[in-house]
Amino acid sequence: ISKSDGNYMYVATDNIHRSTTGGGSVSWSNVASSSTNYIEAHRKTAIALAVSPTNRNKIYVTTSNIAQNTSNDYLWVNGQPNILRTTTPATTPYASIKGTLPDRFIMDMAISENSDDSVYVVLGGFGTSHVYLTPDGGTTWISRGSGLPDVPFNAILIDPTNPNIIYAGCDFGVYVSHNRGINWYDYNTGFYDATLVMDLQVDANNKLIAATHGKGVFRSDLF
């Protein structure tokens, strides 16, 4: 949902579905099963989607290169995972901004409130850095994963009270940085061992909410 205009809502498959009327009936684009207005290609389905906090038409979306063939349970494999950007969501294809990012699933994104060209992403898989920052809308990518464990990362969040503070959720819980990802610290007090964190949000009371895989939902003070 766009923060700058709540009437603009987005949902993603291998298409972007957009409502400009707050999700009202008969208001979504690309609803026909025959639609060919793909984000990138047929069967390259979205993983994560984020809308600029200041521009209702500027979106970032990541895609998977693997999809299930529902007729025979085989897998479609199409190129590599990708991250794309557009300011014209009704027009495709979108522009890839993957650049030097590794060939890993890009699981989540966090856009800066101060500049919608400043975006953090987290990567799944193993054997690479798992947190990257672009300060320029994807022209360049800077690793911010030094000091983090080599496990899949699933969630990234910028602290709404202090943009220098970043939270990252992974298969080993939550890590926090007070200096925009240069240094990271374990932030797992109260979790069970090896809690797999799938999503991070901040609620209306400025509490950090962590949704986990199979262990419920946890709440913490901010850093």
C-alpha positions in Angstrom: 0.0 0.0 0.0 1.4 3.4 -1.0 2.2 5.6 2.1 1.8 8.7 0.0 -1.6 7.7 -1.4 -3.5 4.9 0.3 -5.8 4.5 -2.7 -2.9 3.0 -4.6 -2.4 -0.7 -3.7 -0.2 -3.3 -5.4 -0.2 -7.1 -5.4 2.2 -9.2 -7.5 2.2 -12.5 -9.3 4.2 -12.7 -12.5 2.1 -9.5 -13.2 1.7 -6.4 -11.1 -1.9 -5.9 -10.1 -2.7 -2.3 -9.2 -5.7 -0.7 -7.6 -6.1 3.1 -7.6 -9.3 3.0 -5.6 -8.2 1.4 -2.4 -8.9 -2.1 -3.5 -12.5 -1.6 -4.3 -14.4 -4.0 -6.4 -13.6 -4.2 -10.1 -10.6 -2.0 -9.6 -7.5 -4.2 -10.1 -5.4 -4.2 -13.2 -4.2 -7.3 -15.0 -6.9 -9.6 -13.6 -7.4 -11.7 -16.7 -5.7 -15.1 -16.8 -4.6 -14.3 -20.3 -2.7 -11.1 -19.3 0.7 -10.8 -20.9 1.7 -7.6 -19.1 4.4 -9.4 -17.1 6.8 -7.9 -14.7 9.7 -9.6 -16.4 8.5 -12.8 -18.0 5.8 -15.5 -17.8 6.3 -17.7 -14.7 8.9 -15.3 -13.2 6.8 -14.7 -10.1 7.3 -11.9 -7.5 8.9 -12.6 -4.2 9.0 -9.1 -2.6 7.3 -5.8 -3.5 7.9 -2.3 -2.1 6.4 1.1 -2.9 8.2 4.4 -2.6 7.1 6.3 0.5 6.8 9.5 -1.5 5.9 8.4 -5.1 2.8 6.3 -5.4 4.0 5.1 -8.9 7.5 4.1 -8.0 7.9 0.4 -7.1 10.6 -2.1 -6.6 9.9 -5.8 -7.1 12.0 -9.0 -6.9 11.3 -12.1 -8.9 11.9 -15.8 -8.7 13.3 -17.9 -11.6 11.4 -21.0 -10.4 7.7 -21.7 -10.7 5.5 -24.8 -10.4 3.8 -26.3 -13.5 0.4 -27.1 -12.0 -0.5 -29.6 -14.7 2.3 -32.0 -14.0 4.2 -30.8 -10.9 7.3 -30.1 -12.9 9.3 -26.9 -12.3 9.7 -24.1 -14.7 13.2 -22.6 -14.5 13.8 -19.3 -16.2 17.1 -17.4 -16.0 18.1 -16.1 -12.6 16.3 -14.2 -9.8 16.1 -10.5 -10.4 15.2 -7.1 -8.9 13.4 -4.5 -11.0 12.2 -0.9 -10.7 9.6 1.2 -12.4 7.9 4.6 -12.2 5.3 3.6 -14.7 3.7 0.5 -13.2 1.0 0.2 -15.9 3.8 -0.3 -18.5 6.1 -3.2 -18.8 8.7 -4.7 -19.0 10.3 -3.1 -15.9 14.0 -2.2 -15.7 16.3 -4.7 -14.1 18.6 -3.1 -11.5 20.2 -6.3 -10.3 23.7 -5.2 -11.4 26.4 -6.9 -9.3 24.0 -8.6 -6.9 24.6 -12.4 -6.5 22.3 -14.9 -8.1 20.2 -15.4 -5.0 16.5 -14.9 -4.1 16.0 -11.4 -3.0 13.7 -11.9 -0.1 12.8 -8.4 1.1 13.5 -4.7 0.6 13.3 -1.6 2.8 13.1 1.9 1.1 14.5 4.9 2.9 11.9 7.5 4.0 14.3 10.3 3.1 15.3 9.1 -0.4 13.4 6.5 -2.5 16.7 5.7 -4.4 18.2 4.4 -1.1 17.1 0.7 -0.7 18.3 -2.2 1.4 17.8 -5.8 0.3 18.3 -9.1 1.9 19.3 -12.3 0.1 18.5 -16.0 0.8 20.8 -18.9 0.0 24.4 -19.4 1.2 27.9 -18.4 0.3 27.5 -14.7 -0.3 26.8 -11.5 1.6 23.2 -11.3 2.7 22.5 -7.6 3.0 23.1 -5.0 0.3 22.4 -1.3 0.0 22.0 0.8 -3.1 22.2 4.6 -2.6 21.2 5.4 -6.2 18.2 3.3 -7.2 20.2 0.2 -8.2 23.0 1.7 -10.2 25.5 0.5 -7.6 25.2 -2.1 -4.8 27.3 -2.0 -1.6 27.6 -5.1 0.7 26.4 -4.5 4.2 26.6 -8.1 5.4 30.0 -8.2 7.0 29.8 -9.9 10.4 26.4 -11.6 9.8 26.0 -15.4 9.7 26.0 -17.1 6.4 22.3 -18.2 6.5 19.3 -17.1 4.5 18.0 -13.7 5.4 14.3 -13.1 5.0 13.4 -9.6 6.3 14.9 -6.1 6.4 13.5 -3.0 8.2 14.6 0.6 8.7 13.9 1.9 12.2 11.2 4.6 11.8 12.5 6.6 14.7 16.2 6.6 13.6 17.1 5.8 9.9 20.7 4.8 10.9 19.3 1.7 12.7 18.6 -1.3 10.5 17.0 -4.7 11.6 17.6 -7.9 9.6 15.7 -11.1 10.2 17.2 -14.5 9.2 17.1 -18.2 10.0 19.0 -17.5 13.2 16.7 -14.6 14.5 17.2 -10.9 14.3 20.4 -8.7 14.0 20.6 -4.9 14.4 22.9 -2.3 13.1 23.2 1.2 14.6 25.3 2.6 11.7 23.4 1.6 8.5 24.8 -1.9 8.2 28.4 -1.3 8.9 28.4 -3.2 12.2 25.8 -5.8 13.3 24.8 -7.2 16.7 22.7 -10.1 17.9 19.2 -8.9 18.9 17.7 -12.2 19.9 16.9 -11.9 23.7 13.7 -13.7 24.4 13.7 -15.9 21.3 13.9 -19.7 21.4 17.1 -21.1 19.9 17.6 -20.7 16.2 14.3 -18.9 15.6 13.6 -18.4 11.9 12.3 -14.9 11.4 10.2 -14.3 8.3 9.0 -10.7 8.7 9.7 -7.6 10.7 7.4 -4.6 11.3 7.1 -1.8 13.8 3.7 -1.3 15.3 1.8 1.9 16.3 3.4 1.9 19.7 7.0 1.7 18.3 7.5 -1.9 19.2 9.4 -4.3 16.9 7.3 -7.2 15.8 8.9 -10.4 14.5 6.9 -13.0 12.7 8.6 -16.4 12.7 8.3 -19.8 10.9 6.4 -22.1 13.3 7.2 -20.3 16.6 4.6 -17.6 16.6 5.0 -13.8 16.8 7.3 -11.9 19.1 7.4 -8.3 20.3 10.4 -6.2 21.5 11.4 -2.7 22.3 13.3 -1.0 19.5 17.1 -0.9 19.7 
